[in-house]
Amino acid sequence: MKITAVTTFVVRMPLLIAGDAPMIGGQARTAMETLLVRADTDAGISGWGEGFGHRVWPATRIVLERMIAPLCIGRDPTAIAALMLDLARAVHGAGRNGPAVYALSAIDIALWDIAGKIANRPLYQLLGGSPRADLPAYASLLRYGKAAAMEARIAEALARGYQLIKIHEIEPGIIRAARRAVGDNIPLMVDCNCPWTVARALAACRELRELNLEWIEEPVWPPEDHAGLARVRAGGGIAVAGGENVGSANEFHRLFERGALDVAQPSVTKIGGVTELNKVFALAEAHGVRVVPHSAYFGPGLLASIHASAAQAQEIWIERFYCDFNENPFGDVINPVHGRIAIPQGPGLGADPDPLLLKKLAIDH
Protein backbone atom coordinates (compact mmCIF):
# COMPACT_ATOMS: atom_id res chain seq x y z
CA MET A 1 0.00 0.00 0.00
CA LYS A 2 1.27 3.47 -0.91
CA ILE A 3 0.21 7.03 -0.17
CA THR A 4 -0.97 8.67 -3.39
CA ALA A 5 -2.09 12.12 -2.26
CA VAL A 6 -2.19 14.46 0.74
CA THR A 7 -4.87 17.16 0.58
CA THR A 8 -5.57 20.01 3.00
CA PHE A 9 -8.90 21.63 3.85
CA VAL A 10 -9.52 24.71 5.98
CA VAL A 11 -12.98 24.61 7.52
CA ARG A 12 -14.65 27.63 9.07
CA MET A 13 -17.59 26.83 11.35
CA PRO A 14 -19.73 29.81 12.45
CA LEU A 15 -20.48 29.83 16.16
CA LEU A 16 -23.97 29.94 17.60
CA ILE A 17 -23.61 32.92 19.94
CA ALA A 18 -26.02 33.92 22.67
CA GLY A 19 -25.00 37.25 24.18
CA ASP A 20 -21.38 38.41 24.14
CA ALA A 21 -18.99 36.93 21.60
CA PRO A 22 -16.17 34.94 23.22
CA MET A 23 -12.55 36.05 23.04
CA ILE A 24 -9.65 34.05 21.65
CA GLY A 25 -6.21 35.62 21.41
CA GLY A 26 -7.62 38.95 22.52
CA GLN A 27 -10.12 39.14 19.68
CA ALA A 28 -13.84 38.48 19.56
CA ARG A 29 -14.54 35.28 17.65
CA THR A 30 -17.65 34.46 15.63
CA ALA A 31 -16.32 31.29 13.98
CA MET A 32 -13.80 28.50 14.53
CA GLU A 33 -11.32 27.45 11.88
CA THR A 34 -9.63 24.08 11.68
CA LEU A 35 -7.08 22.58 9.31
CA LEU A 36 -7.98 19.09 8.11
CA VAL A 37 -5.78 16.73 6.11
CA ARG A 38 -6.76 13.72 4.03
CA ALA A 39 -4.16 11.11 3.12
CA ASP A 40 -5.24 8.87 0.22
CA THR A 41 -3.80 5.47 -0.67
CA ASP A 42 -3.72 3.24 -3.75
CA ALA A 43 -5.90 0.76 -1.85
CA GLY A 44 -8.78 3.23 -1.77
CA ILE A 45 -8.44 3.82 1.98
CA SER A 46 -8.15 7.41 3.18
CA GLY A 47 -7.22 8.75 6.60
CA TRP A 48 -8.13 12.08 8.16
CA GLY A 49 -5.88 14.18 10.35
CA GLU A 50 -5.83 17.63 11.88
CA GLY A 51 -3.00 20.10 12.43
CA PHE A 52 -3.26 22.94 14.89
CA GLY A 53 -5.19 25.69 13.18
CA HIS A 54 -6.95 28.59 14.87
CA ARG A 55 -4.97 31.73 13.99
CA VAL A 56 -1.86 29.98 12.61
CA TRP A 57 -3.42 27.60 10.10
CA PRO A 58 -1.91 29.41 7.07
CA ALA A 59 1.61 28.62 8.27
CA THR A 60 0.76 25.00 9.10
CA ARG A 61 -0.91 24.56 5.71
CA ILE A 62 2.12 25.90 3.83
CA VAL A 63 4.45 23.47 5.63
CA LEU A 64 2.09 20.61 4.89
CA GLU A 65 1.62 21.35 1.23
CA ARG A 66 5.12 22.48 0.29
CA MET A 67 7.41 20.48 2.54
CA ILE A 68 5.69 17.41 3.99
CA ALA A 69 3.10 16.22 1.48
CA PRO A 70 5.62 15.62 -1.34
CA LEU A 71 7.71 13.46 1.01
CA CYS A 72 4.69 11.27 1.81
CA ILE A 73 3.85 10.29 -1.76
CA GLY A 74 4.82 6.70 -2.49
CA ARG A 75 5.47 5.85 1.17
CA ASP A 76 3.88 2.93 3.04
CA PRO A 77 1.22 4.40 5.39
CA THR A 78 1.32 1.35 7.63
CA ALA A 79 4.98 1.92 8.59
CA ILE A 80 4.00 4.82 10.83
CA ALA A 81 7.05 5.05 13.08
CA ALA A 82 9.54 4.91 10.20
CA LEU A 83 7.66 7.42 8.07
CA MET A 84 7.16 9.90 10.92
CA LEU A 85 10.84 9.74 11.89
CA ASP A 86 11.90 10.38 8.30
CA LEU A 87 9.50 13.32 8.01
CA ALA A 88 10.64 14.83 11.31
CA ARG A 89 14.27 14.66 10.26
CA ALA A 90 13.51 16.09 6.84
CA VAL A 91 11.78 19.22 8.15
CA HIS A 92 13.56 19.80 11.47
CA GLY A 93 15.20 22.90 10.02
CA ALA A 94 11.76 24.51 9.99
CA GLY A 95 11.54 24.07 13.76
CA ARG A 96 11.07 21.45 16.44
CA ASN A 97 7.85 23.12 17.53
CA GLY A 98 5.22 25.30 15.89
CA PRO A 99 3.77 24.87 12.37
CA ALA A 100 6.23 22.18 11.25
CA VAL A 101 5.28 19.92 14.17
CA TYR A 102 1.59 20.83 13.80
CA ALA A 103 1.82 19.62 10.20
CA LEU A 104 3.54 16.40 11.26
CA SER A 105 0.74 15.90 13.79
CA ALA A 106 -1.87 16.01 11.05
CA ILE A 107 -0.08 13.35 9.02
CA ASP A 108 0.42 11.07 12.01
CA ILE A 109 -3.25 11.22 12.98
CA ALA A 110 -4.25 10.43 9.39
CA LEU A 111 -1.89 7.43 9.35
CA TRP A 112 -3.44 6.03 12.52
CA ASP A 113 -6.89 6.54 11.01
CA ILE A 114 -5.75 4.47 8.02
CA ALA A 115 -4.34 1.79 10.33
CA GLY A 116 -7.68 1.44 12.09
CA LYS A 117 -9.56 1.28 8.82
CA ILE A 118 -7.22 -1.42 7.48
CA ALA A 119 -7.84 -3.47 10.62
CA ASN A 120 -11.56 -2.57 10.58
CA ARG A 121 -11.25 -1.66 14.25
CA PRO A 122 -11.59 1.60 16.20
CA LEU A 123 -8.27 3.21 16.96
CA TYR A 124 -8.47 2.76 20.73
CA GLN A 125 -8.46 -1.03 20.21
CA LEU A 126 -5.18 -0.78 18.30
CA LEU A 127 -3.74 1.26 21.18
CA GLY A 128 -4.64 -1.23 23.90
CA GLY A 129 -8.42 -1.35 24.20
CA SER A 130 -10.72 0.17 26.81
CA PRO A 131 -13.10 -1.08 29.49
CA ARG A 132 -15.29 2.00 28.99
CA ALA A 133 -17.91 3.15 26.50
CA ASP A 134 -17.44 6.85 27.22
CA LEU A 135 -15.26 9.33 29.08
CA PRO A 136 -16.01 12.35 31.29
CA ALA A 137 -15.92 15.60 29.33
CA TYR A 138 -15.24 18.98 30.83
CA ALA A 139 -16.76 22.17 29.51
CA SER A 140 -13.82 24.36 28.50
CA LEU A 141 -15.40 27.79 28.34
CA LEU A 142 -13.99 30.43 26.06
CA ARG A 143 -12.85 33.75 27.53
CA TYR A 144 -15.51 36.41 28.08
CA GLY A 145 -13.81 38.90 30.36
CA LYS A 146 -17.13 39.63 32.05
CA ALA A 147 -18.58 37.76 35.00
CA ALA A 148 -22.18 37.92 33.78
CA ALA A 149 -21.37 36.46 30.35
CA MET A 150 -19.27 33.70 31.90
CA GLU A 151 -21.90 32.88 34.53
CA ALA A 152 -24.54 32.43 31.82
CA ARG A 153 -22.35 29.90 30.02
CA ILE A 154 -21.58 28.07 33.26
CA ALA A 155 -25.28 27.78 34.07
CA GLU A 156 -25.93 26.44 30.58
CA ALA A 157 -23.10 23.89 30.82
CA LEU A 158 -24.33 22.63 34.19
CA ALA A 159 -27.86 22.33 32.82
CA ARG A 160 -26.48 20.16 30.02
CA GLY A 161 -25.02 17.77 32.55
CA TYR A 162 -21.37 18.80 32.69
CA GLN A 163 -19.83 18.03 36.06
CA LEU A 164 -16.43 19.54 35.26
CA ILE A 165 -15.90 23.20 34.31
CA LYS A 166 -12.88 25.14 33.07
CA ILE A 167 -12.74 28.88 32.49
CA HIS A 168 -10.25 30.98 30.54
CA GLU A 169 -10.16 34.04 32.78
CA ILE A 170 -7.41 35.88 34.66
CA GLU A 171 -9.23 38.49 36.76
CA PRO A 172 -9.58 37.28 40.36
CA GLY A 173 -13.07 38.74 40.72
CA ILE A 174 -14.31 36.86 37.66
CA ILE A 175 -12.69 33.65 38.85
CA ARG A 176 -14.37 34.02 42.24
CA ALA A 177 -17.68 34.53 40.44
CA ALA A 178 -17.05 31.28 38.59
CA ARG A 179 -16.60 29.39 41.85
CA ARG A 180 -19.85 30.80 43.17
CA ALA A 181 -21.60 29.85 39.93
CA VAL A 182 -20.43 26.23 39.92
CA GLY A 183 -20.74 25.69 43.66
CA ASP A 184 -18.33 23.98 46.01
CA ASN A 185 -18.69 20.42 44.72
CA ILE A 186 -17.94 20.85 41.00
CA PRO A 187 -14.26 20.74 39.99
CA LEU A 188 -13.23 24.15 38.60
CA MET A 189 -10.11 24.69 36.50
CA VAL A 190 -8.60 28.02 35.42
CA ASP A 191 -6.65 28.34 32.16
CA CYS A 192 -4.64 31.56 32.14
CA ASN A 193 -3.00 31.22 28.68
CA CYS A 194 0.51 32.26 29.80
CA PRO A 195 -0.11 35.85 31.00
CA TRP A 196 2.23 36.39 33.96
CA THR A 197 5.74 36.57 35.28
CA VAL A 198 6.61 33.99 37.89
CA ALA A 199 6.21 36.56 40.67
CA ARG A 200 2.78 37.63 39.42
CA ALA A 201 1.70 33.99 39.01
CA LEU A 202 2.67 33.26 42.61
CA ALA A 203 0.74 36.32 43.77
CA ALA A 204 -2.31 35.21 41.77
CA CYS A 205 -2.13 31.75 43.32
CA ARG A 206 -2.12 33.31 46.79
CA GLU A 207 -5.25 35.29 45.85
CA LEU A 208 -7.03 32.23 44.45
CA ARG A 209 -5.89 29.51 46.83
CA GLU A 210 -9.07 29.64 48.90
CA LEU A 211 -11.19 28.71 45.85
CA ASN A 212 -10.02 25.08 45.87
CA LEU A 213 -9.22 25.04 42.14
CA GLU A 214 -8.54 21.71 40.46
CA TRP A 215 -5.60 23.31 38.69
CA ILE A 216 -4.22 26.57 37.36
CA GLU A 217 -3.14 26.18 33.74
CA GLU A 218 -0.23 27.84 31.97
CA PRO A 219 0.24 30.68 34.46
CA VAL A 220 3.69 31.76 33.23
CA TRP A 221 5.07 33.52 30.15
CA PRO A 222 6.87 32.17 28.23
CA PRO A 223 5.31 28.69 28.34
CA GLU A 224 8.72 27.04 27.97
CA ASP A 225 9.93 28.55 31.28
CA HIS A 226 10.19 25.16 32.96
CA ALA A 227 12.01 26.51 36.00
CA GLY A 228 9.35 29.19 36.44
CA LEU A 229 6.54 26.67 36.31
CA ALA A 230 8.35 24.56 38.87
CA ARG A 231 8.60 27.60 41.18
CA VAL A 232 4.88 28.26 40.86
CA ARG A 233 4.10 24.61 41.53
CA ALA A 234 6.35 24.57 44.60
CA GLY A 235 5.11 27.84 46.08
CA GLY A 236 1.67 28.57 44.72
CA GLY A 237 -0.43 26.07 46.64
CA ILE A 238 -2.49 25.18 43.55
CA ALA A 239 -1.84 22.26 41.21
CA VAL A 240 -0.12 23.43 38.01
CA ALA A 241 -1.19 22.20 34.57
CA GLY A 242 0.47 22.86 31.24
CA GLY A 243 1.85 21.44 28.05
CA GLU A 244 -0.40 22.40 25.16
CA ASN A 245 2.52 24.43 23.75
CA VAL A 246 5.03 21.60 24.16
CA GLY A 247 6.27 20.18 20.87
CA SER A 248 7.72 16.79 21.82
CA ALA A 249 7.76 14.01 24.36
CA ASN A 250 11.39 14.93 25.04
CA GLU A 251 10.34 18.37 26.29
CA PHE A 252 7.72 16.79 28.53
CA HIS A 253 10.44 14.57 29.91
CA ARG A 254 12.42 17.69 30.88
CA LEU A 255 9.32 19.22 32.48
CA PHE A 256 8.75 16.08 34.52
CA GLU A 257 12.38 15.92 35.64
CA ARG A 258 12.13 19.54 36.84
CA GLY A 259 8.96 18.79 38.78
CA ALA A 260 7.15 21.53 36.87
CA LEU A 261 3.71 19.94 36.38
CA ASP A 262 1.00 18.23 38.35
CA VAL A 263 -1.09 17.80 35.19
CA ALA A 264 0.40 17.30 31.72
CA GLN A 265 -1.66 18.54 28.78
CA PRO A 266 -0.16 17.32 25.50
CA SER A 267 -2.07 18.36 22.40
CA VAL A 268 -2.30 15.70 19.71
CA THR A 269 -2.45 18.33 16.93
CA LYS A 270 0.63 20.16 18.20
CA ILE A 271 3.00 17.52 19.57
CA GLY A 272 3.34 15.10 16.66
CA GLY A 273 0.09 13.17 16.65
CA VAL A 274 -0.95 9.93 18.30
CA THR A 275 2.57 8.48 18.15
CA GLU A 276 4.06 11.23 20.31
CA LEU A 277 1.00 11.51 22.56
CA ASN A 278 1.38 7.85 23.51
CA LYS A 279 4.99 8.51 24.52
CA VAL A 280 3.84 11.30 26.83
CA PHE A 281 1.32 9.01 28.51
CA ALA A 282 4.10 6.51 29.21
CA LEU A 283 6.55 9.14 30.48
CA ALA A 284 3.92 10.71 32.71
CA GLU A 285 3.06 7.38 34.27
CA ALA A 286 6.73 6.76 35.02
CA HIS A 287 6.98 10.16 36.75
CA GLY A 288 3.66 10.01 38.57
CA VAL A 289 2.15 12.90 36.62
CA ARG A 290 -1.53 13.02 35.67
CA VAL A 291 -2.37 13.48 31.97
CA VAL A 292 -5.40 15.41 30.73
CA PRO A 293 -4.78 16.12 27.03
CA HIS A 294 -5.47 19.51 25.53
CA SER A 295 -8.15 18.85 22.91
CA ALA A 296 -9.89 22.12 22.05
CA TYR A 297 -10.81 20.80 18.60
CA PHE A 298 -13.84 19.59 16.71
CA GLY A 299 -12.63 16.87 14.35
CA PRO A 300 -9.73 14.40 14.07
CA GLY A 301 -7.80 16.12 16.85
CA LEU A 302 -10.61 15.61 19.35
CA LEU A 303 -11.36 12.07 18.11
CA ALA A 304 -7.69 11.04 18.29
CA SER A 305 -7.48 12.43 21.84
CA ILE A 306 -10.52 10.40 22.87
CA HIS A 307 -9.09 7.17 21.41
CA ALA A 308 -5.64 7.63 22.96
CA SER A 309 -7.20 8.50 26.32
CA ALA A 310 -9.65 5.60 26.19
CA ALA A 311 -6.74 3.15 25.91
CA GLN A 312 -5.26 4.25 29.26
CA ALA A 313 -5.75 2.30 32.47
CA GLN A 314 -7.11 5.34 34.31
CA GLU A 315 -10.21 7.28 33.29
CA ILE A 316 -9.05 10.44 31.51
CA TRP A 317 -10.97 13.71 31.35
CA ILE A 318 -11.65 15.00 27.83
CA GLU A 319 -11.59 18.71 27.08
CA ARG A 320 -14.48 19.95 24.95
CA PHE A 321 -14.25 23.59 23.91
CA TYR A 322 -17.60 24.91 25.07
CA CYS A 323 -19.22 26.31 21.95
CA ASP A 324 -21.99 25.30 19.57
CA PHE A 325 -22.22 25.27 15.79
CA ASN A 326 -25.17 25.29 13.47
CA GLU A 327 -23.24 22.88 11.25
CA ASN A 328 -20.02 20.93 11.61
CA PRO A 329 -18.61 18.23 9.31
CA PHE A 330 -18.27 15.61 12.05
CA GLY A 331 -21.80 15.81 13.41
CA ASP A 332 -22.77 14.62 16.88
CA VAL A 333 -19.74 12.39 17.40
CA ILE A 334 -17.92 15.44 18.83
CA ASN A 335 -20.72 16.38 21.23
CA PRO A 336 -20.86 15.14 24.84
CA VAL A 337 -24.16 13.94 26.28
CA HIS A 338 -24.87 14.61 29.96
CA GLY A 339 -21.23 15.50 30.51
CA ARG A 340 -19.72 12.37 28.93
CA ILE A 341 -18.40 11.83 25.42
CA ALA A 342 -18.73 8.49 23.66
CA ILE A 343 -15.67 6.59 22.45
CA PRO A 344 -16.26 6.20 18.70
CA GLN A 345 -16.76 2.60 17.63
CA GLY A 346 -16.27 2.91 13.88
CA PRO A 347 -13.00 1.94 12.16
CA GLY A 348 -10.05 4.25 12.69
CA LEU A 349 -11.03 7.54 14.27
CA GLY A 350 -14.64 6.43 13.96
CA ALA A 351 -15.93 9.23 11.73
CA ASP A 352 -15.10 10.93 8.45
CA PRO A 353 -16.32 14.44 7.68
CA ASP A 354 -19.61 14.79 5.83
CA PRO A 355 -18.48 15.58 2.25
CA LEU A 356 -21.33 18.01 1.59
CA LEU A 357 -20.69 19.98 4.78
CA LEU A 358 -16.95 19.84 4.15
CA LYS A 359 -17.47 21.44 0.76
CA LYS A 360 -19.91 23.99 2.17
CA LEU A 361 -17.74 25.09 5.09
CA ALA A 362 -14.30 24.86 3.48
CA ILE A 363 -12.55 28.12 2.69
CA ASP A 364 -9.74 28.62 0.22
CA HIS A 365 -6.97 31.18 0.66
C-alpha positions, 0 to 999 in steps of 0.5 A: 500500500502506498500514499498517493495524495495528501490534501488540505482543507480549511474549515470555518464553522460559524459559532452559535452565539447567545449574548457576548462573543467569546474572546480568543487571542484577545479578539472576539470570535464568531467562527472557529477554523480548523485545518484538516488533512486527508491522506489517500492510498492506492488501496482506496483507503483514506485517513483524516488528520488535523493540524493545529489551526486557529490563527496559525493555520496558514503557516501550518498549511504551507508546511504541509503542502510544500514540505511534507506532502511531497515526502509522503507520496509513495510511502507505506502508510502502515509503517507509521514510526519509520515514516514519521521519523523520516519526516521529522528529520527532513523538516527539522530545520523549519523548527522542532515546535510550531507549524512544522510539528503541527503539520507532522501531527496532522499526518500522524493522525491520518496514518493512525486513522488508516491503520484502524480502517485497514484493521476494521477496528476503532483506533483505541483497540489498536492502542490497547483497548478500553473497558469504557464506552465513554469518558467524562468531558469537561466544559472548556469555556472560552474567555468572556472577560465579564462575569455575567457572560461567563456565569450564563455559560456556566449555568448552561453547561451545568444544565447540560449535565457537565460536572467539570468546568474550566474557564479561561479568565485571569481576573480574580473577581471573575474567577471568584464569580465562577466558583460561586456559579459552579458551587463547592462540589464541582471541579473548577479549573482556570486556564490563564494562557501564559499571561504572567511573570513567575512573581505575578503567578505566585501572587495570583495563586495566593489570591485564588488559593481559597477557591479550591481550584482543580488546577491553574493552567499555563500561568507563566510567560513564556510557556517554555519557562520550565524553571518558572513553572516549577517555582509556581508549583512549589510555592503557589499552593495550587496544582499546576497544569500545562503542556499544550505548547510543548512540541515533543515528548522529550520536552515533557520529559524535561518538564517532569524531571524539573517537577514543573507539572501536576497535570500534563496537557499534551495536544495531539495536533501540536505535539506530533500526533498519536505516536508522540502523545502515547509517549507522553502518557508513558513518560507521565506514568513513570513520573507520577504525573496526571495526563489530561490532554489539551483537545480544544478541537472539533474533528480528528484532533478531538477524536484522536485524543478520545481514542488515545485517552480511552486506551489508558488504564485510568479514566481520563478527562476530555476537554471539549471547547464549550461552543456550539455550531449550526453545522459541523462536518463531524456531526454529533460524534464530537458532542458530549451527552450529559457530561460524557463523550462516547468513544467512537466505535467505527474503524479508525477515528470512527468518523469521516467528515460529511463531504457536503458539509466539508465542501460547504464550510471549506474556505480557500486562501 
